[in-house]
Amino acid sequence: MDTMPAKIPATVITGFLGAGKTTLIRHLLENADGRKIALIVNEFGDVGVDGDTLKSCGVDACPEENIVELANGCICCTVADDFVPTMKTLIDREDAPDHIIIETSGLALPKPLVQAFNWPEVRTRVTVDGVITLVDADAMAAGRFAHDEEAVQEQRLADEMLDHDTPLGELFEDQLNCADMVVLTKADLAGTETVTKIEETLKGQVRDGVSFLEAAQGVVPVDALLGLGVGAEDQIDARHSHHDHHHEHDHDHFDSFVAPIAEASDPYALARKLSAVGREHKVLRMKGFIPVEGRDMRLQVQVVGPRVNWHYDRAWRDGEPRQGRLVVIGEHDMDRAAIEAALA
């Protein structure tokens, strides 16, 4: 008697800008333990920085052809046009993946994405193994849920931390409400005592049974994240959302653009410049690649508020233009001309 093949598990990884989704996913890919993984990356902006970062991993578990970038807008708003066809293409392959990882943009609502797994085209073939929500413990230690000082006032950890009247606050709540596991990233920066207080506070804001993990540099046990077996699409009514009756989370509160940036002569001076831009303008995040004089390697930079992380990720390829580009993501009324002038 023929039996239906087992559904392919899919893990949804969500969280705010700069929470460490790409770092965590890279760790998962490099420690896949024999799993054949496909990855869907939802970019916010016009430069595929996250996808390019992950493609440069060079790990057998997730070859470059298994990495799909959806750059046509927030994944939860383009389910029918982008996400479902992409999923169907992946699962219809002769060498279908063992596991699918989905990195949402920092602005995506997870619930509409989970609901999409009930579409007839994919329901019998794939299941949501679990929704993993990343929370930046270092930001919360400063009284914020993200490194955006304009969006939420700094408050003591013992007080109510979220401004529910703001779109950012509602989005944070929705990401927690949909989570099967919460990963507190940058735990090493926040400190053990503070992380414990944050976890205690967040446990009052999630569904019963949601587990917590701490991560430093994106390092967590892979088997703790993959193989949860939740089947989240079958529990959709238990995952409350501010947008259950109208899917209108307002992307107009955010904007993004790509800024050209000249070859750098001194990476440290560049970092100071980027830190100043992040501090002085309504910028949530900047990320991209920049050429450096006298170096064959390209410089990858990630900026969250005033904090800048950078490293040389790989050599510039033959024929690849040595052009610096940064995706700038910020509030809708950020001064693009002033930011571009500061970066010039």
C-alpha positions in Angstrom: 0.0 0.0 0.0 1.4 3.4 -1.0 1.9 5.9 1.9 2.2 9.6 1.7 5.8 10.9 1.9 6.7 12.7 5.1 6.2 16.4 5.0 9.3 18.5 4.6 9.8 20.6 7.8 10.3 24.4 7.5 11.6 26.7 10.2 10.6 30.3 10.2 13.2 32.7 11.7 11.9 36.1 12.6 13.1 39.1 14.6 13.8 42.7 14.4 16.5 44.4 12.3 19.9 43.6 13.7 18.7 40.9 16.1 21.2 38.4 14.5 19.1 36.3 12.1 21.7 36.0 9.4 24.4 35.1 11.9 22.2 32.4 13.5 21.3 31.0 10.1 24.9 30.8 9.0 25.7 28.8 12.2 22.8 26.4 11.4 24.1 25.9 7.8 27.6 25.2 9.0 26.4 22.7 11.6 23.6 21.0 9.6 24.8 17.5 10.5 24.0 15.9 7.2 20.8 17.7 6.5 20.2 19.0 3.0 18.9 22.5 3.6 17.2 25.1 1.4 17.0 28.7 2.4 14.6 31.5 1.6 15.8 35.0 2.4 13.4 37.9 2.4 15.4 41.1 1.7 14.2 44.6 2.7 15.9 46.9 0.2 17.4 46.5 -3.2 20.8 44.9 -2.5 20.8 41.2 -1.6 23.2 41.6 1.3 21.8 38.9 3.6 21.5 36.4 0.7 25.0 37.2 -0.5 26.4 36.8 3.0 24.9 33.4 3.3 25.9 32.3 -0.2 29.5 33.0 0.7 29.3 30.3 3.5 30.3 27.7 0.9 28.9 24.8 3.0 27.7 21.6 1.4 24.5 21.5 3.4 23.1 24.5 1.5 24.7 25.0 -1.9 24.2 28.4 -3.6 21.4 27.1 -5.8 19.4 26.2 -2.7 19.4 29.8 -1.5 16.4 31.8 -2.9 16.0 35.6 -2.3 12.6 37.2 -2.3 13.3 40.9 -2.8 9.8 42.1 -3.9 8.7 43.3 -0.5 7.9 42.0 2.9 7.3 38.2 2.6 4.0 38.4 4.5 2.6 40.8 2.0 3.7 38.8 -1.1 2.6 35.3 -0.1 0.6 34.5 -3.2 2.9 36.2 -5.7 6.3 35.2 -4.3 6.3 32.8 -1.4 4.0 30.0 -2.4 5.4 29.6 -5.9 8.9 29.6 -4.4 8.0 26.9 -1.9 6.4 24.8 -4.6 9.5 25.0 -6.8 11.7 23.9 -3.9 9.6 20.9 -2.9 9.0 19.8 -6.5 12.7 19.3 -7.1 14.0 15.8 -7.7 16.5 16.5 -5.0 14.1 18.1 -2.6 15.6 19.5 0.6 15.5 17.8 3.9 14.7 21.0 5.7 13.7 24.6 4.6 14.8 27.7 6.6 13.0 30.9 6.0 14.6 34.2 7.1 11.9 36.9 7.2 12.7 40.6 7.0 12.8 42.5 10.2 9.3 44.0 9.3 7.5 40.8 8.5 4.5 39.5 10.5 5.1 35.8 11.1 1.4 34.8 11.3 0.4 35.4 7.7 3.5 33.4 6.6 2.5 30.5 8.8 -1.0 30.6 7.4 0.4 30.3 3.9 1.4 26.7 4.7 -2.3 25.9 4.6 -2.5 26.8 0.9 -3.5 23.7 -1.2 -0.3 23.9 -3.3 1.9 23.2 -0.3 -0.2 21.9 2.6 0.3 18.2 1.9 4.0 18.6 1.2 5.5 20.8 3.9 4.9 21.8 7.5 6.1 24.5 9.8 8.5 22.7 12.1 8.6 25.8 14.4 8.7 29.6 14.5 11.9 31.0 16.0 11.8 34.6 17.2 15.1 36.3 17.9 15.2 39.1 20.5 18.2 41.3 20.9 19.0 41.0 24.7 21.6 43.8 24.5 19.0 46.2 23.2 16.5 45.1 25.8 19.1 45.6 28.5 19.0 49.3 27.5 15.2 49.4 27.7 14.5 48.9 24.0 13.3 46.0 22.0 15.5 47.0 19.0 18.4 49.4 18.4 16.0 52.2 17.5 16.1 55.0 20.1 13.4 57.0 18.2 10.8 54.2 18.2 10.6 53.5 21.9 11.7 55.3 25.0 14.3 53.7 27.3 12.6 52.2 30.3 13.7 50.0 33.2 13.4 46.3 32.7 11.0 46.0 35.6 8.5 48.3 33.8 6.3 47.8 30.8 8.9 47.8 27.9 6.7 48.1 24.9 4.8 51.1 23.5 1.8 49.3 22.1 0.6 52.4 20.3 3.5 52.2 17.8 3.8 49.9 14.8 7.2 48.7 16.1 5.6 47.7 19.4 2.8 45.9 17.8 5.2 44.1 15.5 7.4 43.0 18.4 4.3 41.6 20.2 3.1 39.7 17.0 6.6 38.1 16.7 6.5 37.0 20.3 2.8 35.8 20.0 3.7 33.5 17.0 6.9 32.1 18.5 7.5 28.5 19.4 10.9 29.4 20.7 12.5 32.7 21.6 16.3 33.0 21.2 17.9 35.8 23.2 20.8 36.9 21.0 23.9 38.9 22.2 23.4 37.4 25.6 27.2 37.8 26.2 26.8 41.6 25.8 23.8 41.9 28.1 25.2 39.8 31.0 23.7 36.7 32.8 21.7 38.6 35.4 20.1 40.9 32.9 19.3 38.1 30.5 17.6 36.2 33.3 15.4 39.3 34.0 14.6 39.7 30.3 13.6 36.1 30.0 11.3 36.3 33.1 9.6 39.4 31.6 9.1 37.9 28.1 7.7 34.7 29.5 4.7 36.7 30.5 4.2 37.8 26.9 4.3 34.4 25.1 2.0 31.4 24.8 2.3 28.6 27.3 5.0 26.1 26.4 7.3 28.5 24.5 10.9 27.8 25.3 13.8 30.2 25.6 17.5 29.8 24.5 20.4 32.2 24.9 22.9 32.8 22.0 26.2 34.5 21.8 27.5 35.1 18.3 24.6 33.2 16.9 25.8 29.9 18.5 23.0 27.6 19.8 22.6 23.8 19.6 21.3 23.1 16.1 19.1 20.2 17.3 17.4 22.6 19.7 16.1 24.7 16.8 15.5 22.2 14.0 13.2 19.2 14.5 10.7 20.8 16.9 7.8 19.1 15.0 5.3 21.7 16.0 3.1 21.9 12.9 2.4 25.6 13.6 0.0 25.9 10.6 -2.4 23.7 12.5 -2.3 25.9 15.6 -2.9 29.2 13.8 -5.8 30.4 16.0 -3.7 30.2 19.1 -1.2 32.7 17.7 -2.9 36.0 18.3 -2.0 39.1 16.2 -2.8 42.8 16.2 -3.6 42.3 12.5 -6.0 39.3 12.6 -8.8 41.2 11.1 -6.9 43.4 8.7 -3.4 42.7 7.4 -2.3 46.3 7.3 0.9 46.6 9.2 2.2 49.9 8.0 5.4 49.6 6.0 5.0 53.4 5.3 6.6 54.0 8.7 9.8 52.6 7.3 11.8 53.3 4.2 15.0 51.9 2.6 17.4 53.0 -0.1 20.7 52.0 -1.5 23.6 54.4 -1.1 26.8 54.2 -3.1 29.9 54.6 -0.9 33.4 55.2 -2.1 36.4 52.9 -1.6 37.7 53.3 1.9 41.3 54.1 2.7 40.9 53.4 6.5 38.3 50.9 7.8 38.5 52.4 11.3 37.8 55.9 10.0 34.9 54.4 7.9 33.5 52.7 11.0 33.6 56.0 12.9 31.7 57.7 10.1 29.1 55.0 9.9 28.6 55.1 13.7 28.0 58.9 13.5 25.4 58.4 10.8 23.6 55.7 12.8 23.6 57.9 15.9 22.6 61.2 14.3 19.9 60.1 11.8 16.7 58.1 11.9 18.5 55.0 10.8 17.6 51.6 12.0 20.2 49.7 10.2 22.8 49.8 7.4 24.4 46.8 5.8 26.5 46.3 2.7 29.9 45.7 1.1 32.7 48.2 0.6 36.1 48.1 -1.2 39.2 49.0 0.7 42.3 50.5 -0.8 45.1 48.0 -1.1 43.0 45.0 -0.2 41.7 42.3 -2.5 39.0 41.3 0.0 35.7 43.2 0.3 34.7 44.6 3.6 31.3 43.6 4.9 29.7 46.1 7.4 26.6 45.9 9.6 25.5 49.0 11.4 22.8 49.0 14.1 22.4 52.4 15.7 25.9 53.7 16.6 27.4 50.2 16.7 29.4 49.0 13.7 30.6 45.4 13.0 32.8 44.7 10.1 35.1 42.0 8.7 36.6 41.0 5.3 34.3 38.2 4.0 35.8 37.2 0.7 37.9 38.3 -2.3 36.3 40.4 -5.0 35.5 38.0 -7.9 37.0 38.5 -11.4 34.8 40.9 -13.3 32.9 41.9 -10.2 32.7 45.8 -9.9 34.6 47.1 -6.9 31.7 49.3 -5.9 30.6 50.1 -2.4 26.9 49.9 -1.7 25.0 50.2 1.6 21.3 49.4 2.2 20.0 52.1 4.6 16.9 51.1 6.5 15.2 53.7 8.7 12.1 55.6 9.6 10.0 57.0 6.8 11.0 60.6 7.5 14.7 60.0 7.6 16.6 62.6 5.6 18.0 60.6 2.6 20.0 63.6 1.2 21.7 64.3 4.5 22.5 60.6 5.0 24.0 60.3 1.5 26.0 63.5 2.1 27.3 62.1 5.4 28.3 58.9 3.7 30.0 60.6 0.7 
